[in-house]
Amino acid sequence: MYLAHAAISPASSYVRAAVAQVLHDYARRGVEAFGPWNEQRSRLRANLAQLIGAHAEDVALEPNTTRGLGDVALAIDWRRGERIVGFAGEFPTNVSPWQRAAQTFDLDLVLLPLTPWHESSEAGLDALERELSRGARLVTVSAVQFQTGLRMPLGRIGALCERYGAELAVDAIQACGATPIDVEADRIDYLACGGHKWLMGLEGSGFLWARQARAARLVPRTTGWLSHEGALKMLLEGPGHLAYDLPLLRSARVFEGGALGAMSFAALGASVTALLGLGVSAIRAHLDLYLDRLERGLVARGWRSLRSADAERRSGILAVLPPHGVDAVTTQRELAVRGVVCSVPDGHLRFAPHWPNSLDEVERVLRHLDRV
Ligand SMILES: Cc1ncc(COP(=O)(O)O)c(C=O)c1O
């Protein structure tokens, strides 16, 4: 029973088939395979855009969340002394790139505690508003918190940012694929996401989306041959297209730069097609039923659930803390020996099923827990 999709999804049969197909194709045809798989990546950008309510031309394929956020953090046209607001307690992916930007451009990075958000969205929003009223250029937040599974009220955070003239960046890796996200409704400016968790692809695949108007103002600190308009023409359309003064793309795609990982994006293409076929809302409803049952069983055994009582603030993650005398790390290891795979980020026992998990297995998970 696999309950660690918030860490790494296991490769599904359709992911394995897609990777095998790329390998076979490149083994047989080499450069002739480039065209069809380049097309596949265009369809993937469109499908990823659909998943977040965006347009395909604003989506860039990136190897992971870190690179997506880092590219943005170093490309914003910062002015010295501007302030970035983030949160202490988030996964370091959403802190490190902003620390780097703060050092490089002489900015102030403020990390607010996540504690008020666990009390209520209102308490969190009040604290954020106090900070915004002092002036901030950008707020950066995870759509879902990796330790507790708390779903952040992005729409309300986005509205607050808009009111105070701040940009909003989102680390979406713990949401995208299992928890609905909409860049327009949530008024997001930049969104980065890795493909190996809820999107069910492989490590080394992810994406970055940037709102058109914001992307047009970015100053990329690194570029490559594919960062330019019409870059492929010189390889496909005969003589006269080799040039070094082609304009830079004015979208997130400026960061793609060079050749992409054909296998990891073929994998992501296969998994995202399946997710869109099922629909994120249906997946979400299934996960709610699964986690409701599991949570009831865990609480009855003395574990403390960190899942919000408010349905709007829940995600695909159920994190619990152990009863007195029980160690979460030992429990996780012993469950793994028995074939129940979950994870323990920072000592929280974290269960993260996805659509292939069947509701029947919950009783078996709890029986294994009783034995360990
Ligand atoms: C909230 C969050 N962001 C980012 C990551 C990982 O980032 P990346 O895709 O850069 O490896 C994780 C987990 O690995 C995470 O939980």
The ligand as a Gaussian input file, in Angstrom:
#p B3LYP/6-31G(d) Opt

LIG

0 1
 C        6.440000      22.068000      -0.645000
 C        7.583000      21.434000      -1.389000
 N        8.219000      22.149000      -2.305000
 C        9.220000      21.618000      -3.039000
 C        9.633000      20.312000      -2.868000
 C       10.713000      19.742000      -3.724000
 O       11.225000      20.671000      -4.629000
 P       11.935000      20.237000      -5.965000
 O       10.852000      19.938000      -6.970000
 O       12.730000      21.403000      -6.360000
 O       12.796000      19.051000      -5.649000
 C        8.998000      19.528000      -1.887000
 C        9.362000      18.125000      -1.596000
 O       10.304000      17.503000      -2.046000
 C        7.937000      20.105000      -1.151000
 O        7.266000      19.390000      -0.249000

